[in-house]
Amino acid sequence: MSLTTLIEKNQVRLTDADRRLLKALLESPTEVSYLSTTDIAGRAGVHPATAVRLARKLGFGGYPDLRSYLQADIINKAEPADRIRESLSQMEEGAILSGLLRHETDTLDRLDSRDLQIKINQAARALIDAGHIFIFGQGNSTALVEMMGRRLRRAGFHHTILNHQDRELAERILPMKSDDALLAFGFHSVPRGIATCLNHSRRVGATSILVSDLVAPLIKPEPEITLMADRGLGSEFLTLTVPMAICNAIVLTISHLDKGRSIATLERLAELTREIQEEPRARQTLSLTGSDLSDGE
């Protein structure tokens, strides 16, 4: 639902101070969506408490949720070509790699690693306890889906990849049970099918985990565990560096918490691999000689 629709639905509840704040939000949404409660309130000439009250009137838990909603909306509307141009404008000619590395480093540095690690621990425990893991992702997220699928399989976890649509997706989530887990990825925009997957996991009692960026507030129903992967400003070229770091942290945390289960499985994998490599090579061709052929052939 757009911000203008939310405003229209709550018109009768808005005060003059609310309207001044909304005017500031709507005039420069890209800029103000990254301002603090105090800064946006100062720009609109209202008390910071007004921002909190306005967010709640519009159905958000607080102003940070409203700000995330605005940021996600900006990401949805930004065209890929515009994001490329914006990123290039901030890089010196001939220094694209160094500019990209600086951007990625800054984005990683902004992560609240302590709070995020707590949620990564929760996600890792849920995956360890799951009878079966369903991994959902569309578009760019499929790279993460394939990586997590491969790493979980190598660690001995049974999983199903959900990168399909319509009936194929429905067939693959149908077997989900209460002791299973859903690991979903959603970036840039709300992926088609994720709402159905989350709703189904809720109905059957499975644990749901979401790895997402600023679009997370738009993804409903809300999953049990959300890992926020801030990928930078919505107007810039965005990569998967941060969510990939989070995925790697999940895998390592699983190995730390599962009492040696995944490491033992990896050791068995290495043994099987060596066994296959040491098998005698099959004869590629048969040597046909006179003694091999019967008379008359």
GUSEKE-112343 format. One line per 10 residues: number of its first residue (from 1); for each residue x, y, z of N, C-alpha, C. Coordinates in nm, 2 decimals. Layout:
NUM) X/Y/Z/X/Y/Z/X/Y/Z | ...
END
This chain:
1) 0.08/-0.12/0.00/0.00/0.00/0.00/0.09/0.12/0.00 | 0.06/0.22/-0.09/0.14/0.34/-0.10/0.12/0.43/0.02 | 0.22/0.52/0.04/0.21/0.62/0.15/0.09/0.71/0.13 | 0.06/0.75/0.01/-0.06/0.84/-0.02/-0.19/0.76/0.02 | -0.19/0.63/-0.01/-0.31/0.56/0.03/-0.33/0.55/0.18 | -0.22/0.53/0.25/-0.22/0.52/0.39/-0.27/0.66/0.45 | -0.22/0.77/0.39/-0.26/0.90/0.43/-0.41/0.92/0.41 | -0.46/0.88/0.29/-0.60/0.90/0.26/-0.69/0.82/0.36 | -0.65/0.70/0.40/-0.73/0.62/0.49/-0.73/0.68/0.63 | -0.64/0.76/0.66/-0.63/0.81/0.80/-0.64/0.96/0.80
11) -0.70/1.02/0.70/-0.71/1.17/0.69/-0.77/1.23/0.82 | -0.88/1.17/0.87/-0.96/1.23/0.98/-0.88/1.24/1.11 | -0.77/1.16/1.12/-0.69/1.15/1.24/-0.57/1.24/1.24 | -0.55/1.30/1.13/-0.42/1.38/1.11/-0.44/1.52/1.17 | -0.34/1.57/1.24/-0.34/1.70/1.30/-0.27/1.80/1.20 | -0.27/1.93/1.23/-0.19/2.02/1.15/-0.04/1.99/1.15 | 0.01/1.95/1.27/0.15/1.91/1.28/0.18/1.79/1.20 | 0.09/1.69/1.20/0.10/1.57/1.11/0.12/1.61/0.97 | 0.03/1.71/0.92/0.03/1.75/0.78/0.16/1.82/0.75 | 0.21/1.90/0.84/0.34/1.96/0.81/0.45/1.86/0.79
21) 0.45/1.76/0.88/0.55/1.66/0.87/0.54/1.58/0.74 | 0.41/1.54/0.70/0.39/1.47/0.58/0.43/1.55/0.46 | 0.41/1.68/0.46/0.45/1.77/0.35/0.61/1.76/0.33 | 0.68/1.76/0.44/0.83/1.74/0.43/0.86/1.61/0.38 | 0.79/1.50/0.42/0.82/1.37/0.37/0.79/1.35/0.22 | 0.68/1.41/0.17/0.64/1.39/0.03/0.72/1.48/-0.06 | 0.77/1.60/-0.01/0.85/1.69/-0.10/0.99/1.63/-0.13 | 1.05/1.57/-0.04/1.19/1.51/-0.07/1.20/1.37/0.00 | 1.12/1.28/-0.06/1.12/1.14/0.01/1.25/1.07/0.01 | 1.34/1.09/-0.09/1.47/1.02/-0.10/1.56/1.07/0.01
31) 1.56/1.20/0.03/1.65/1.27/0.13/1.60/1.24/0.27 | 1.47/1.27/0.29/1.42/1.26/0.43/1.41/1.12/0.48 | 1.40/1.02/0.39/1.39/0.88/0.44/1.51/0.83/0.51 | 1.62/0.91/0.50/1.74/0.87/0.57/1.77/0.96/0.69 | 1.68/1.05/0.72/1.70/1.14/0.84/1.65/1.08/0.97 | 1.70/1.12/1.08/1.66/1.07/1.21/1.52/1.14/1.24 | 1.46/1.09/1.35/1.33/1.14/1.40/1.35/1.29/1.43 | 1.46/1.33/1.50/1.48/1.46/1.54/1.51/1.55/1.42 | 1.58/1.50/1.32/1.61/1.58/1.20/1.49/1.61/1.12 | 1.41/1.51/1.09/1.29/1.53/1.01/1.19/1.62/1.08
41) 1.18/1.60/1.21/1.09/1.69/1.29/1.14/1.83/1.29 | 1.27/1.86/1.30/1.32/1.99/1.29/1.30/2.05/1.15 | 1.31/1.98/1.05/1.28/2.03/0.91/1.14/2.07/0.90 | 1.05/1.99/0.96/0.90/2.02/0.94/0.86/2.12/1.05 | 0.94/2.16/1.14/0.90/2.25/1.25/0.80/2.19/1.35 | 0.82/2.06/1.38/0.73/2.00/1.47/0.81/1.93/1.58 | 0.75/1.89/1.69/0.82/1.81/1.79/0.85/1.67/1.75 | 0.96/1.61/1.78/1.00/1.48/1.74/0.89/1.38/1.78 | 0.81/1.40/1.89/0.71/1.31/1.92/0.60/1.30/1.81 | 0.59/1.41/1.74/0.49/1.41/1.63/0.52/1.30/1.53
51) 0.65/1.28/1.50/0.69/1.18/1.40/0.65/1.04/1.45 | 0.67/1.02/1.58/0.63/0.89/1.63/0.48/0.87/1.63 | 0.41/0.97/1.67/0.26/0.96/1.67/0.21/0.94/1.52 | 0.26/1.01/1.43/0.22/1.00/1.29/0.24/0.86/1.24 | 0.36/0.81/1.26/0.39/0.67/1.22/0.29/0.57/1.27 | 0.25/0.58/1.40/0.16/0.49/1.46/0.02/0.51/1.40 | -0.02/0.64/1.37/-0.15/0.66/1.31/-0.16/0.59/1.17 | -0.04/0.58/1.10/-0.04/0.52/0.97/-0.03/0.37/0.97 | -0.02/0.32/1.09/-0.01/0.17/1.11/0.12/0.11/1.13 | 0.22/0.20/1.16/0.36/0.15/1.18/0.39/0.14/1.33
61) 0.49/0.06/1.37/0.52/0.05/1.51/0.59/0.18/1.57 | 0.65/0.25/1.48/0.72/0.37/1.52/0.78/0.44/1.40 | 0.85/0.55/1.42/0.90/0.63/1.30/1.01/0.55/1.23 | 1.10/0.47/1.30/1.19/0.39/1.22/1.13/0.29/1.12 | 1.01/0.24/1.15/0.94/0.15/1.06/0.89/0.23/0.94 | 0.84/0.35/0.97/0.79/0.44/0.86/0.91/0.47/0.77 | 1.02/0.51/0.83/1.14/0.54/0.75/1.18/0.43/0.66 | 1.18/0.30/0.72/1.22/0.19/0.64/1.12/0.16/0.52 | 0.99/0.19/0.55/0.89/0.18/0.45/0.92/0.27/0.33 | 0.96/0.40/0.37/0.99/0.50/0.26/1.11/0.46/0.18
71) 1.21/0.41/0.25/1.33/0.36/0.18/1.30/0.25/0.09 | 1.22/0.15/0.13/1.18/0.04/0.05/1.11/0.09/-0.07 | 1.02/0.19/-0.06/0.94/0.24/-0.17/1.03/0.30/-0.27 | 1.14/0.37/-0.22/1.23/0.43/-0.31/1.31/0.33/-0.39 | 1.35/0.22/-0.33/1.41/0.11/-0.40/1.32/0.05/-0.51 | 1.20/0.04/-0.47/1.10/-0.02/-0.57/1.09/0.06/-0.69 | 1.09/0.20/-0.68/1.07/0.29/-0.79/1.20/0.32/-0.87 | 1.31/0.30/-0.81/1.44/0.33/-0.88/1.47/0.24/-0.99 | 1.49/0.29/-1.11/1.52/0.21/-1.23/1.67/0.17/-1.22 | 1.70/0.05/-1.27/1.84/0.00/-1.27/1.94/0.10/-1.34
81) 1.90/0.16/-1.45/1.99/0.26/-1.52/2.02/0.38/-1.43 | 1.91/0.42/-1.36/1.93/0.54/-1.27/2.03/0.51/-1.16 | 2.02/0.39/-1.10/2.10/0.35/-0.99/2.25/0.34/-1.04 | 2.27/0.29/-1.16/2.41/0.28/-1.22/2.46/0.42/-1.23 | 2.38/0.51/-1.29/2.43/0.65/-1.31/2.46/0.72/-1.18 | 2.38/0.70/-1.08/2.40/0.76/-0.95/2.53/0.70/-0.89 | 2.56/0.58/-0.90/2.68/0.52/-0.84/2.80/0.57/-0.92 | 2.80/0.57/-1.05/2.91/0.62/-1.13/2.94/0.76/-1.10 | 2.84/0.84/-1.07/2.86/0.99/-1.05/2.94/1.01/-0.92 | 2.95/0.91/-0.83/3.02/0.92/-0.71/3.16/0.86/-0.71
91) 3.20/0.81/-0.83/3.33/0.74/-0.84/3.41/0.82/-0.94 | 3.54/0.83/-0.91/3.64/0.90/-0.99/3.66/0.81/-1.12 | 3.69/0.88/-1.23/3.71/0.81/-1.35/3.84/0.72/-1.34 | 3.82/0.59/-1.38/3.93/0.50/-1.37/3.95/0.44/-1.23 | 3.86/0.47/-1.14/3.87/0.42/-1.00/3.74/0.35/-0.96 | 3.68/0.28/-1.05/3.55/0.22/-1.02/3.57/0.11/-0.91 | 3.67/0.03/-0.93/3.69/-0.08/-0.83/3.71/-0.03/-0.69 | 3.79/0.07/-0.67/3.82/0.13/-0.54/3.69/0.20/-0.49 | 3.61/0.26/-0.57/3.49/0.32/-0.53/3.39/0.22/-0.49 | 3.38/0.11/-0.56/3.29/0.00/-0.52/3.33/-0.06/-0.39
101) 3.46/-0.09/-0.37/3.51/-0.14/-0.25/3.48/-0.05/-0.13 | 3.50/0.08/-0.15/3.47/0.17/-0.04/3.32/0.17/-0.01 | 3.23/0.16/-0.11/3.09/0.16/-0.08/3.05/0.03/-0.01 | 3.11/-0.08/-0.05/3.08/-0.21/0.02/3.13/-0.21/0.16 | 3.25/-0.16/0.18/3.31/-0.15/0.31/3.22/-0.06/0.41 | 3.18/0.05/0.36/3.10/0.14/0.44/2.97/0.07/0.47 | 2.91/0.00/0.38/2.78/-0.07/0.41/2.80/-0.18/0.51 | 2.91/-0.25/0.50/2.94/-0.36/0.60/2.96/-0.30/0.74 | 3.03/-0.18/0.74/3.06/-0.12/0.87/2.94/-0.07/0.94 | 2.83/-0.04/0.86/2.71/0.01/0.92/2.62/-0.10/0.99
111) 2.66/-0.22/0.97/2.58/-0.33/1.03/2.60/-0.33/1.18 | 2.49/-0.35/1.25/2.50/-0.37/1.40/2.53/-0.52/1.42 | 2.66/-0.56/1.42/2.69/-0.70/1.42/2.65/-0.77/1.55 | 2.64/-0.70/1.66/2.60/-0.77/1.79/2.46/-0.80/1.78 | 2.37/-0.71/1.74/2.23/-0.74/1.74/2.20/-0.84/1.63 | 2.27/-0.83/1.51/2.25/-0.92/1.40/2.29/-1.06/1.44 | 2.40/-1.07/1.51/2.45/-1.21/1.55/2.35/-1.28/1.64 | 2.28/-1.21/1.72/2.17/-1.27/1.80/2.07/-1.33/1.72 | 2.03/-1.26/1.61/1.93/-1.32/1.52/1.98/-1.43/1.43 | 2.11/-1.41/1.39/2.17/-1.52/1.32/2.18/-1.65/1.40
121) 2.21/-1.64/1.53/2.20/-1.75/1.62/2.06/-1.82/1.62 | 1.96/-1.73/1.63/1.82/-1.78/1.63/1.79/-1.86/1.50 | 1.84/-1.80/1.38/1.81/-1.86/1.25/1.89/-1.99/1.24 | 2.01/-1.99/1.29/2.10/-2.12/1.28/2.03/-2.23/1.36 | 1.99/-2.20/1.48/1.92/-2.30/1.57/1.80/-2.35/1.50 | 1.72/-2.26/1.44/1.60/-2.31/1.37/1.63/-2.40/1.26 | 1.73/-2.37/1.18/1.77/-2.46/1.07/1.83/-2.59/1.12 | 1.90/-2.59/1.23/1.96/-2.71/1.29/1.84/-2.81/1.33 | 1.74/-2.75/1.39/1.63/-2.83/1.44/1.53/-2.87/1.33 | 1.54/-2.81/1.21/1.44/-2.84/1.11/1.45/-2.98/1.05
131) 1.34/-3.04/1.03/1.34/-3.17/0.96/1.37/-3.16/0.81 | 1.33/-3.05/0.76/1.35/-3.02/0.62/1.35/-2.86/0.60 | 1.44/-2.81/0.51/1.45/-2.67/0.49/1.41/-2.63/0.35 | 1.32/-2.53/0.34/1.27/-2.48/0.22/1.34/-2.35/0.19 | 1.40/-2.33/0.08/1.48/-2.21/0.05/1.42/-2.14/-0.07 | 1.36/-2.02/-0.04/1.29/-1.94/-0.14/1.37/-1.82/-0.18 | 1.37/-1.79/-0.32/1.43/-1.67/-0.37/1.40/-1.66/-0.52 | 1.38/-1.53/-0.56/1.36/-1.50/-0.70/1.46/-1.40/-0.75 | 1.48/-1.39/-0.88/1.57/-1.29/-0.94/1.71/-1.30/-0.89 | 1.77/-1.19/-0.85/1.91/-1.19/-0.80/1.93/-1.28/-0.68
141) 1.82/-1.30/-0.60/1.83/-1.39/-0.48/1.87/-1.53/-0.51 | 1.84/-1.58/-0.64/1.87/-1.72/-0.67/2.01/-1.76/-0.65 | 2.10/-1.66/-0.66/2.25/-1.69/-0.64/2.27/-1.73/-0.49 | 2.20/-1.66/-0.40/2.21/-1.69/-0.26/2.14/-1.82/-0.23 | 2.02/-1.85/-0.30/1.95/-1.97/-0.28/2.03/-2.09/-0.32 | 2.10/-2.08/-0.43/2.18/-2.19/-0.48/2.30/-2.21/-0.38 | 2.36/-2.11/-0.34/2.48/-2.12/-0.25/2.44/-2.18/-0.12 | 2.33/-2.13/-0.06/2.28/-2.19/0.07/2.24/-2.33/0.05 | 2.17/-2.37/-0.06/2.13/-2.50/-0.08/2.25/-2.60/-0.09 | 2.36/-2.55/-0.16/2.48/-2.64/-0.17/2.54/-2.65/-0.04
151) 2.56/-2.55/0.04/2.63/-2.55/0.17/2.55/-2.63/0.27 | 2.42/-2.62/0.27/2.34/-2.70/0.36/2.34/-2.84/0.33 | 2.34/-2.87/0.20/2.34/-3.01/0.15/2.47/-3.08/0.19 | 2.58/-3.00/0.17/2.72/-3.06/0.21/2.73/-3.08/0.36 | 2.65/-3.00/0.44/2.65/-3.02/0.58/2.55/-3.12/0.64 | 2.48/-3.18/0.54/2.39/-3.29/0.58/2.25/-3.25/0.60 | 2.21/-3.14/0.56/2.07/-3.09/0.58/1.99/-3.12/0.45 | 1.87/-3.17/0.47/1.78/-3.19/0.36/1.70/-3.06/0.32 | 1.69/-3.03/0.20/1.63/-2.90/0.16/1.56/-2.91/0.02 | 1.47/-2.82/0.00/1.41/-2.80/-0.13/1.42/-2.65/-0.17
161) 1.47/-2.63/-0.29/1.49/-2.50/-0.35/1.35/-2.45/-0.41 | 1.31/-2.33/-0.37/1.19/-2.27/-0.42/1.22/-2.15/-0.51 | 1.25/-2.17/-0.63/1.28/-2.06/-0.72/1.18/-2.07/-0.84 | 1.06/-2.13/-0.81/0.96/-2.15/-0.92/0.84/-2.06/-0.90 | 0.75/-2.07/-0.99/0.63/-1.99/-0.98/0.50/-2.07/-0.99 | 0.39/-2.01/-0.95/0.26/-2.07/-0.97/0.25/-2.21/-0.92 | 0.20/-2.30/-1.00/0.17/-2.44/-0.96/0.29/-2.51/-0.92 | 0.41/-2.49/-0.99/0.53/-2.56/-0.95/0.57/-2.52/-0.81 | 0.56/-2.39/-0.78/0.59/-2.34/-0.64/0.50/-2.40/-0.54 | 0.37/-2.41/-0.57/0.27/-2.46/-0.48/0.30/-2.61/-0.45
171) 0.34/-2.69/-0.56/0.36/-2.83/-0.54/0.49/-2.85/-0.45 | 0.58/-2.76/-0.45/0.71/-2.78/-0.38/0.69/-2.74/-0.23 | 0.60/-2.64/-0.20/0.58/-2.61/-0.06/0.47/-2.69/0.01 | 0.40/-2.77/-0.07/0.29/-2.85/-0.02/0.33/-2.94/0.09 | 0.45/-3.01/0.08/0.49/-3.11/0.19/0.54/-3.04/0.32 | 0.54/-2.91/0.33/0.60/-2.84/0.44/0.52/-2.88/0.57 | 0.60/-2.91/0.68/0.53/-2.95/0.80/0.58/-2.87/0.92 | 0.52/-2.89/1.04/0.55/-2.81/1.15/0.69/-2.81/1.20 | 0.77/-2.92/1.17/0.90/-2.92/1.22/1.00/-2.88/1.11 | 0.95/-2.81/1.01/1.04/-2.77/0.90/1.07/-2.62/0.92
181) 1.15/-2.57/0.83/1.19/-2.42/0.83/1.19/-2.37/0.69 | 1.14/-2.24/0.68/1.15/-2.17/0.55/1.25/-2.06/0.56 | 1.35/-2.06/0.47/1.45/-1.96/0.46/1.43/-1.88/0.33 | 1.38/-1.76/0.35/1.34/-1.68/0.23/1.43/-1.56/0.21 | 1.45/-1.52/0.08/1.53/-1.40/0.05/1.44/-1.31/-0.03 | 1.45/-1.18/0.00/1.37/-1.08/-0.07/1.44/-0.94/-0.07 | 1.48/-0.90/-0.19/1.56/-0.77/-0.21/1.50/-0.69/-0.32 | 1.51/-0.56/-0.30/1.47/-0.46/-0.40/1.32/-0.44/-0.41 | 1.25/-0.55/-0.43/1.10/-0.54/-0.44/1.05/-0.67/-0.38 | 0.92/-0.67/-0.34/0.86/-0.79/-0.28/0.85/-0.90/-0.39
191) 0.92/-1.01/-0.38/0.91/-1.12/-0.48/0.78/-1.19/-0.48 | 0.74/-1.22/-0.60/0.61/-1.29/-0.62/0.62/-1.43/-0.56 | 0.52/-1.47/-0.48/0.52/-1.60/-0.42/0.57/-1.60/-0.27 | 0.64/-1.50/-0.23/0.69/-1.50/-0.09/0.58/-1.49/0.01 | 0.47/-1.42/-0.02/0.36/-1.41/0.07/0.29/-1.54/0.09 | 0.27/-1.62/-0.02/0.21/-1.75/-0.01/0.30/-1.84/0.07 | 0.43/-1.84/0.05/0.52/-1.93/0.13/0.52/-1.89/0.27 | 0.52/-1.76/0.31/0.51/-1.72/0.45/0.38/-1.76/0.51 | 0.27/-1.74/0.44/0.14/-1.78/0.49/0.13/-1.93/0.51 | 0.18/-2.01/0.42/0.17/-2.15/0.43/0.26/-2.20/0.55
201) 0.38/-2.14/0.57/0.46/-2.18/0.68/0.39/-2.15/0.81 | 0.32/-2.04/0.81/0.25/-2.00/0.94/0.13/-2.10/0.96 | 0.06/-2.14/0.86/-0.05/-2.23/0.87/-0.01/-2.37/0.93 | 0.11/-2.42/0.87/0.15/-2.55/0.91/0.24/-2.55/1.04 | 0.28/-2.43/1.08/0.36/-2.42/1.21/0.51/-2.43/1.19 | 0.55/-2.41/1.06/0.70/-2.41/1.03/0.76/-2.28/1.07 | 0.89/-2.28/1.10/0.96/-2.16/1.14/1.00/-2.08/1.01 | 0.98/-1.95/1.01/1.01/-1.87/0.89/1.12/-1.77/0.92 | 1.22/-1.77/0.83/1.33/-1.68/0.84/1.34/-1.60/0.71 | 1.36/-1.47/0.72/1.37/-1.38/0.61/1.50/-1.31/0.61
211) 1.58/-1.31/0.50/1.69/-1.22/0.48/1.66/-1.12/0.38 | 1.66/-0.99/0.42/1.60/-0.89/0.33/1.67/-0.76/0.35 | 1.65/-0.66/0.26/1.70/-0.53/0.28/1.59/-0.43/0.32 | 1.59/-0.31/0.27/1.49/-0.21/0.32/1.35/-0.25/0.27 | 1.34/-0.35/0.19/1.20/-0.39/0.14/1.13/-0.47/0.25 | 1.20/-0.51/0.35/1.15/-0.60/0.45/1.01/-0.56/0.51 | 0.99/-0.42/0.54/0.87/-0.38/0.60/0.75/-0.41/0.51 | 0.77/-0.42/0.37/0.67/-0.44/0.28/0.63/-0.59/0.26 | 0.71/-0.68/0.32/0.69/-0.82/0.30/0.60/-0.87/0.42 | 0.48/-0.92/0.38/0.38/-0.97/0.47/0.34/-1.11/0.43
221) 0.30/-1.20/0.53/0.30/-1.17/0.67/0.44/-1.16/0.73 | 0.46/-1.10/0.84/0.59/-1.09/0.90/0.65/-1.22/0.94 | 0.77/-1.25/0.90/0.83/-1.38/0.94/0.87/-1.38/1.09 | 0.90/-1.50/1.14/0.94/-1.51/1.28/1.08/-1.45/1.31 | 1.17/-1.46/1.21/1.30/-1.41/1.22/1.34/-1.33/1.10 | 1.37/-1.20/1.12/1.41/-1.12/1.00/1.56/-1.07/1.02 | 1.64/-1.10/0.92/1.78/-1.06/0.92/1.79/-0.95/0.82 | 1.82/-0.83/0.87/1.82/-0.71/0.78/1.96/-0.70/0.72 | 1.96/-0.70/0.59/2.09/-0.69/0.51/2.09/-0.55/0.44 | 2.13/-0.45/0.51/2.14/-0.32/0.45/2.24/-0.32/0.34
231) 2.19/-0.29/0.21/2.28/-0.29/0.10/2.31/-0.15/0.05 | 2.28/-0.05/0.13/2.31/0.09/0.09/2.18/0.17/0.04 | 2.20/0.28/-0.01/2.09/0.37/-0.05/2.02/0.31/-0.17 | 1.89/0.33/-0.17/1.81/0.27/-0.28/1.84/0.33/-0.42 | 1.90/0.45/-0.42/1.93/0.52/-0.54/2.06/0.47/-0.60 | 2.13/0.38/-0.54/2.26/0.34/-0.58/2.26/0.20/-0.64 | 2.37/0.16/-0.71/2.39/0.02/-0.75/2.41/-0.07/-0.63 | 2.33/-0.17/-0.62/2.33/-0.25/-0.50/2.38/-0.39/-0.54 | 2.46/-0.45/-0.45/2.52/-0.58/-0.47/2.47/-0.68/-0.36 | 2.51/-0.80/-0.37/2.48/-0.90/-0.27/2.58/-0.93/-0.16
241) 2.68/-0.83/-0.15/2.79/-0.85/-0.06/2.74/-0.87/0.09 | 2.65/-0.78/0.13/2.61/-0.79/0.27/2.52/-0.92/0.30 | 2.42/-0.94/0.21/2.34/-1.07/0.24/2.43/-1.19/0.23 | 2.53/-1.19/0.14/2.61/-1.31/0.13/2.70/-1.33/0.25 | 2.74/-1.22/0.31/2.82/-1.22/0.44/2.73/-1.28/0.55 | 2.60/-1.24/0.55/2.51/-1.29/0.65/2.48/-1.44/0.63 | 2.47/-1.48/0.50/2.46/-1.63/0.47/2.58/-1.71/0.52 | 2.70/-1.66/0.49/2.82/-1.73/0.54/2.82/-1.73/0.69 | 2.77/-1.62/0.76/2.77/-1.62/0.90/2.67/-1.73/0.96 | 2.56/-1.75/0.89/2.46/-1.85/0.93/2.53/-1.99/0.92
251) 2.59/-2.02/0.81/2.66/-2.15/0.79/2.76/-2.17/0.90 | 2.85/-2.07/0.92/2.95/-2.09/1.03/2.89/-2.11/1.17 | 2.78/-2.03/1.19/2.71/-2.04/1.32/2.65/-2.18/1.34 | 2.59/-2.23/1.23/2.54/-2.37/1.24/2.65/-2.47/1.28 | 2.77/-2.45/1.22/2.88/-2.54/1.25/2.93/-2.52/1.39 | 2.91/-2.40/1.45/2.95/-2.38/1.58/2.85/-2.44/1.68 | 2.72/-2.44/1.65/2.62/-2.48/1.74/2.57/-2.62/1.73 | 2.60/-2.69/1.62/2.54/-2.82/1.60/2.62/-2.94/1.65 | 2.71/-2.91/1.75/2.78/-3.02/1.82/2.86/-3.11/1.73 | 2.92/-3.05/1.62/3.00/-3.13/1.53/2.93/-3.20/1.42
261) 2.80/-3.19/1.41/2.72/-3.26/1.31/2.76/-3.23/1.17 | 2.77/-3.10/1.14/2.80/-3.06/1.00/2.95/-3.08/0.97 | 3.04/-3.07/1.06/3.18/-3.09/1.04/3.20/-3.24/1.01 | 3.13/-3.33/1.09/3.14/-3.47/1.07/3.09/-3.51/0.93 | 2.98/-3.44/0.88/2.93/-3.47/0.75/3.02/-3.43/0.64 | 3.09/-3.31/0.66/3.18/-3.27/0.56/3.30/-3.36/0.56 | 3.34/-3.42/0.67/3.45/-3.52/0.67/3.41/-3.64/0.59 | 3.29/-3.69/0.61/3.24/-3.80/0.53/3.23/-3.77/0.38 | 3.19/-3.65/0.35/3.19/-3.60/0.21/3.33/-3.61/0.15 | 3.43/-3.57/0.22/3.57/-3.57/0.17/3.61/-3.72/0.15
271) 3.57/-3.81/0.24/3.61/-3.95/0.22/3.54/-4.01/0.10 | 3.41/-3.98/0.08/3.34/-4.03/-0.04/3.40/-3.97/-0.17 | 3.44/-3.84/-0.16/3.50/-3.78/-0.28/3.63/-3.85/-0.32 | 3.72/-3.88/-0.21/3.84/-3.95/-0.24/3.82/-4.09/-0.29 | 3.72/-4.16/-0.24/3.68/-4.29/-0.28/3.64/-4.29/-0.43 | 3.57/-4.19/-0.47/3.53/-4.18/-0.61/3.65/-4.16/-0.70 | 3.73/-4.07/-0.66/3.85/-4.03/-0.74/3.95/-4.14/-0.75 | 3.95/-4.24/-0.65/4.04/-4.35/-0.65/3.99/-4.47/-0.73 | 3.86/-4.47/-0.77/3.81/-4.58/-0.85/3.89/-4.60/-0.97 | 3.91/-4.73/-1.01/3.98/-4.76/-1.14/3.90/-4.69/-1.26
281) 3.97/-4.63/-1.35/3.91/-4.57/-1.46/3.85/-4.67/-1.55 | 3.72/-4.65/-1.59/3.66/-4.75/-1.69/3.73/-4.74/-1.82 | 3.73/-4.85/-1.89/3.79/-4.85/-2.02/3.70/-4.77/-2.11 | 3.76/-4.67/-2.18/3.68/-4.58/-2.27/3.65/-4.65/-2.40 | 3.74/-4.73/-2.44/3.72/-4.80/-2.57/3.75/-4.94/-2.56 | 3.70/-5.03/-2.64/3.73/-5.17/-2.64/3.82/-5.20/-2.76 | 3.93/-5.27/-2.73/4.03/-5.31/-2.83/3.98/-5.43/-2.90 | 3.95/-5.41/-3.03/3.89/-5.52/-3.11/4.01/-5.58/-3.19 | 4.04/-5.71/-3.16/4.15/-5.78/-3.23/4.09/-5.90/-3.29 | 4.17/-5.97/-3.36/4.12/-6.09/-3.43/4.07/-6.20/-3.33
291) 4.13/-6.20/-3.21/4.09/-6.30/-3.12/3.97/-6.26/-3.05 | 3.93/-6.13/-3.06/3.81/-6.09/-2.99/3.68/-6.12/-3.07 | 3.70/-6.14/-3.20/3.59/-6.16/-3.30/3.57/-6.31/-3.32 | 3.45/-6.35/-3.33/3.42/-6.49/-3.36/3.43/-6.51/-3.51 | 3.44/-6.63/-3.55/3.45/-6.66/-3.70/3.33/-6.61/-3.77 | 3.35/-6.56/-3.89/3.24/-6.51/-3.97/3.20/-6.37/-3.94 | 3.25/-6.31/-3.84/3.22/-6.17/-3.81/3.31/-6.07/-3.88
END
